Amino acid sequence: MPAKSARDARILIVDDQEANVRLLEGILRRAAGFSNLRSTTDSREAVTLYSEFQPDLILLDLHMPHLDGFRVMEELKLLIPTESYVPILVLTADITPEAKQLALAGGAKDFLTKPFDPTEVRLRIENLLETRFLYLDMEQRVRARTQELEDAHVEVLERLALAAEYRDDDTGEHTKRVGRISSLLARAHGLPPGEVVVIRRAAPLHDVGKIGIPDSILLKPGRLTPEEFEFMKTHTTIGAKILSGGRFPLLQVAQGIALTHHERWDGAGYPQGLRAESIPLPGRIVAVADAFDAMTSARPYKAAWPVAKAVAELERCAGTQFDPKIIEAFLSLQKDPLASTDLDLPASPSRSAGGRR
């Protein structure tokens, strides 16, 4: 085991005999160079010490008053994540097969027989710690690789959102703004940080289905005919189909947003005519963010609305087009200096900043 790991290893000793604790501490400090030790002679303190100390290895006596080693292992199971490897080395004078079987079944990884042999103590502890640190190294590598894959997925999705957006917005800013506003709304609505991040990343994909809409409809400068508008509505189902089948939460949320961001609180939206809370929450959030950005951005057939006028329109449509609680969250952002600054967006004319809705 590398010297650095030996010096840094945290070892917790639980034994009701003070003499045993002192003997083990002496062996660990002098023979193996371990210095990061905690100990107790009261087994009732084991769980608290584990939570505070987060040891790399636990030396645990089996037969103790109050809580025996088997009971301590049961309680530790509730705290140690199943994917973690925190070895428990049992200290016992009981060498019966039954005791060993029960200890192994309870979570022990190895045994030390009393009275202790210093060399055996050192070797068994070093072997277990070597496995512990190899496991931590592997865990770190897996996390790093998982993060790399997640970053790659996010990047691909961002590029996909831009590819759809550039068809009717040569700045590509609409998708970014909708993602930013959606995350502000999600946070103001009280969603936990992890869900806010997912919504921020998924929201820019709300119009990815526009990839499947012909230019003659998508880029038409005038009003659409009823037939053209019906075709335009299919960008929701096209987008959901493009994003369907994803195993990751980000893709699953993005699929739901693409499908439902034009549903209305009163049930008069499309494509499914969902009503009120039957519309998934991310779709209700993005509906408000998308509408606000559409109103405050210039289009070929209209000028950008002032922010105050757009906010008044959102208030007017609360309870009909939009979830009233999401509108409340939007209005609360006006009291947040950073958020309100983020929402006061300049209207930069383009071919269609945000495209057909």
C-alpha positions in Angstrom: 0.0 0.0 0.0 1.4 3.4 -0.9 2.9 5.3 2.0 0.7 8.3 1.5 -2.4 6.1 1.8 -1.1 4.6 5.0 -0.5 8.0 6.5 -3.9 9.3 5.5 -6.0 6.2 6.3 -8.7 6.8 8.9 -9.1 3.9 11.3 -11.9 3.5 13.9 -11.4 1.1 16.8 -14.5 -0.2 18.8 -13.6 -2.5 21.7 -15.0 -2.4 25.2 -11.6 -3.3 26.7 -9.4 -0.2 27.2 -6.3 -2.4 27.2 -7.1 -3.8 23.8 -7.7 -0.3 22.4 -4.4 1.0 23.7 -2.6 -2.1 22.4 -4.1 -1.7 18.9 -3.3 2.0 18.8 0.3 1.3 19.8 0.7 -1.3 17.1 -0.9 0.9 14.4 1.2 4.0 15.3 4.6 2.3 15.8 4.5 -0.6 13.5 2.6 0.8 10.5 2.8 4.5 10.8 -0.9 5.2 11.1 -1.7 8.4 12.9 -5.4 9.1 12.0 -7.1 7.0 14.7 -10.3 7.3 16.6 -11.5 4.8 19.3 -14.2 4.1 21.8 -14.9 1.5 24.5 -18.6 2.2 24.3 -20.2 0.5 21.3 -23.2 2.8 21.5 -20.9 5.6 20.1 -19.8 3.6 17.0 -22.5 4.9 14.7 -22.0 8.5 15.7 -18.2 8.2 15.4 -18.6 6.6 11.9 -20.7 9.6 10.8 -18.3 12.1 12.2 -15.0 10.4 11.2 -15.9 8.6 8.0 -13.3 5.9 8.5 -11.5 3.9 5.8 -11.4 0.8 8.1 -13.3 -0.2 11.3 -11.8 -2.6 13.9 -14.8 -4.0 15.7 -15.0 -6.3 18.7 -17.8 -8.8 18.7 -18.7 -9.4 22.3 -19.4 -6.1 24.1 -22.0 -4.8 26.5 -24.9 -2.6 25.3 -24.5 -3.3 21.6 -22.5 -6.3 20.4 -20.5 -6.2 17.2 -23.3 -7.9 15.2 -25.8 -5.2 16.2 -23.2 -2.4 15.4 -22.7 -3.9 11.9 -26.5 -3.9 11.4 -26.6 -0.2 12.3 -23.6 0.6 10.1 -25.3 -1.0 7.1 -27.9 1.8 7.2 -25.1 4.4 6.9 -22.6 2.9 4.6 -23.7 3.2 0.9 -24.1 -0.1 -0.8 -21.7 1.0 -3.6 -18.9 1.9 -1.1 -16.3 -0.4 0.3 -15.6 0.3 4.0 -14.0 -2.9 5.4 -14.8 -4.1 8.9 -12.1 -6.2 10.6 -13.6 -8.2 13.5 -11.7 -8.5 16.7 -12.7 -11.7 18.6 -11.6 -14.4 20.9 -14.6 -16.4 19.6 -13.2 -18.7 16.9 -16.2 -20.9 16.5 -17.5 -21.4 12.9 -20.9 -20.0 14.0 -19.4 -16.7 15.1 -17.3 -16.4 11.9 -20.3 -17.1 9.7 -22.5 -14.6 11.5 -19.8 -11.9 11.3 -19.2 -12.5 7.6 -23.0 -12.5 6.9 -23.2 -9.2 8.9 -20.6 -7.4 6.8 -17.2 -8.3 8.2 -14.3 -8.7 5.7 -11.7 -10.3 7.9 -10.9 -11.5 11.5 -8.2 -10.8 14.1 -8.0 -13.3 16.8 -7.3 -12.3 20.4 -4.6 -12.1 21.8 -3.2 -10.0 18.9 0.0 -10.7 17.0 1.4 -7.3 16.0 2.7 -8.5 12.6 -0.7 -10.1 11.8 -2.5 -7.0 12.8 -0.4 -4.8 10.5 -0.6 -7.2 7.5 -4.3 -7.7 7.7 -5.0 -4.0 8.1 -2.7 -3.1 5.2 -4.3 -5.7 3.0 -7.8 -4.4 3.7 -6.7 -0.8 3.3 -5.0 -1.6 0.0 -8.3 -3.0 -1.3 -10.1 0.1 0.1 -7.9 2.6 -1.7 -7.9 0.6 -4.9 -11.7 0.6 -4.7 -11.7 4.4 -4.1 -9.3 4.9 -7.1 -11.6 2.8 -9.3 -14.6 4.7 -8.0 -13.0 8.0 -8.8 -12.1 6.8 -12.3 -15.7 5.7 -12.9 -17.0 9.0 -11.7 -14.6 10.9 -14.0 -15.6 8.7 -16.9 -19.3 9.1 -16.2 -18.8 12.9 -16.0 -17.0 12.8 -19.3 -19.9 10.9 -20.9 -22.5 13.2 -19.4 -20.6 16.2 -20.6 -20.4 14.7 -24.1 -24.2 14.0 -24.0 -24.9 17.6 -23.0 -22.6 19.0 -25.7 -24.3 16.9 -28.4 -27.8 18.0 -27.2 -26.7 21.6 -27.1 -25.5 21.3 -30.7 -28.7 19.6 -31.7 -30.7 22.5 -30.2 -28.6 25.0 -32.1 -29.0 23.1 -35.3 -32.8 23.3 -35.0 -32.6 27.0 -33.9 -30.4 28.1 -36.7 -33.1 27.2 -39.2 -35.2 30.1 -38.1 -32.9 32.2 -35.9 -29.5 33.0 -37.2 -28.3 34.2 -33.8 -29.1 30.9 -32.0 -29.8 32.9 -28.9 -33.5 32.0 -28.4 -32.7 28.5 -27.1 -30.1 29.8 -24.7 -32.5 32.4 -23.3 -35.3 29.9 -22.9 -32.9 27.6 -21.0 -31.8 30.4 -18.8 -35.3 31.7 -18.0 -36.6 28.2 -17.4 -33.9 27.6 -14.8 -34.7 30.8 -13.1 -38.4 29.8 -13.0 -37.6 26.3 -11.8 -35.5 27.7 -8.9 -38.1 30.3 -8.0 -40.8 27.5 -8.0 -38.7 25.7 -5.4 -37.3 22.8 -7.4 -34.0 21.3 -6.0 -30.7 22.4 -7.6 -30.3 19.1 -9.5 -33.7 19.4 -11.2 -33.0 23.1 -12.0 -29.8 22.1 -13.8 -31.6 19.4 -15.8 -34.3 21.8 -16.9 -31.8 24.4 -17.9 -30.1 21.9 -20.1 -33.3 20.3 -21.5 -35.3 23.5 -22.1 -33.2 24.6 -25.2 -34.4 21.5 -27.0 -38.0 22.5 -26.8 -38.2 23.3 -30.5 -35.9 20.7 -31.9 -38.9 19.3 -33.8 -38.7 22.3 -36.1 -36.0 20.4 -38.0 -38.9 18.5 -39.6 -40.9 21.6 -40.6 -40.5 22.8 -44.2 -39.0 26.2 -44.8 -42.1 27.3 -46.7 -43.9 27.2 -43.4 -41.2 27.8 -40.8 -39.8 30.9 -42.6 -43.1 32.3 -44.0 -43.1 36.0 -43.3 -46.9 36.3 -43.1 -49.6 34.6 -41.1 -49.9 30.8 -41.6 -53.1 29.3 -43.1 -55.0 26.9 -40.8 -53.5 24.0 -42.7 -50.0 25.4 -42.3 -50.6 26.0 -38.7 -51.7 22.4 -38.2 -48.5 21.2 -39.8 -46.5 23.6 -37.6 -48.0 22.0 -34.5 -46.4 18.7 -35.4 -43.0 20.1 -34.3 -44.0 19.1 -30.8 -44.5 15.4 -31.7 -41.5 15.4 -34.1 -39.3 16.8 -31.3 -40.5 14.2 -28.8 -39.9 11.4 -31.3 -36.3 12.6 -32.0 -35.6 12.6 -28.2 -37.5 9.5 -27.4 -36.0 6.3 -25.9 -33.3 8.1 -23.9 -32.1 6.3 -20.8 -30.8 9.5 -19.1 -33.0 11.9 -17.1 -31.9 14.8 -19.3 -33.2 13.3 -22.5 -36.4 12.1 -20.8 -37.1 15.6 -19.5 -36.2 17.1 -22.9 -38.6 14.7 -24.6 -41.4 15.8 -22.3 -40.7 19.5 -22.8 -40.6 19.1 -26.6 -44.0 17.4 -26.5 -45.8 19.6 -23.9 -44.5 23.1 -24.1 -47.5 24.2 -26.1 -50.1 22.6 -23.9 -52.3 25.1 -22.0 -53.5 25.1 -18.4 -57.1 25.3 -19.6 -56.7 22.3 -21.9 -56.9 24.3 -25.2 -53.3 23.6 -26.2 -51.6 21.1 -28.4 -50.8 18.4 -29.3 -52.7 16.3 -26.7 -55.0 18.9 -25.1 -53.6 18.2 -21.7 -55.0 20.2 -18.8 -53.6 21.8 -15.6 -51.3 19.5 -13.6 -51.6 16.7 -16.1 -49.1 18.8 -18.1 -45.6 17.8 -16.8 -44.1 20.6 -14.7 -41.0 21.1 -16.9 -43.4 21.7 -19.9 -45.4 24.2 -17.9 -42.2 26.0 -16.9 -40.8 26.2 -20.5 -44.2 27.3 -21.8 -43.9 30.5 -19.8 -40.2 31.0 -20.6 -40.8 30.4 -24.3 -43.8 32.8 -24.4 -41.9 35.5 -22.6 -38.9 35.3 -24.9 -41.2 35.2 -28.0 -43.0 38.3 -26.9 -39.8 40.3 -26.0 -38.0 39.3 -29.2 -38.5 40.9 -32.7 -40.2 38.8 -35.4 -40.5 39.4 -39.1 -44.2 40.1 -38.5 -44.0 42.1 -35.2 -41.8 44.3 -33.1 -40.5 43.2 -29.8 -42.7 43.9 -26.9 -41.4 45.9 -23.9 -40.7 43.7 -20.9 -43.5 45.4 -18.8 -46.1 44.6 -21.5 -44.9 41.0 -21.8 -45.1 40.6 -18.0 -48.7 42.0 -18.0 -49.7 39.6 -20.7 -48.3 36.6 -18.7 -50.3 37.8 -15.7 -53.4 38.1 -17.8 -53.0 34.5 -19.1 -52.4 33.0 -15.7 -55.0 30.3 -15.1 -55.9 30.0 -18.8 -52.8 29.5 -20.9 -50.3 29.2 -18.1 -50.0 27.5 -14.7 -50.8 30.3 -12.1 -48.1 29.1 -9.8 -45.4 29.3 -12.5 -46.6 32.9 -13.2 -46.3 33.6 -9.5 -42.7 32.3 -9.6 -42.1 34.5 -12.7 -43.4 37.6 -10.9 -41.2 36.8 -7.8 -38.2 37.1 -10.1 -38.8 40.8 -10.4 -37.8 41.1 -6.7 -34.5 39.4 -7.4 -32.1 42.0 -8.8 -29.9 39.4 -10.6 -32.9 37.5 -12.0 -34.8 40.6 -13.1 -31.6 41.9 -14.9 -31.4 38.5 -16.6 -35.0 38.8 -17.8 -34.7 42.3 -19.1 -33.4 41.1 -22.5 -32.6 43.4 -25.4 -34.6 42.6 -28.6 -32.1 42.0 -31.3 -33.9 41.7 -34.7 -33.2 38.5 -36.7 -34.9 36.5 -39.3 -37.1 35.1 -36.5 -35.7 35.2 -33.0 -37.5 32.2 -31.6 -39.3 31.2 -34.8 -42.9 30.1 -35.2 -44.6 29.0 -32.0 
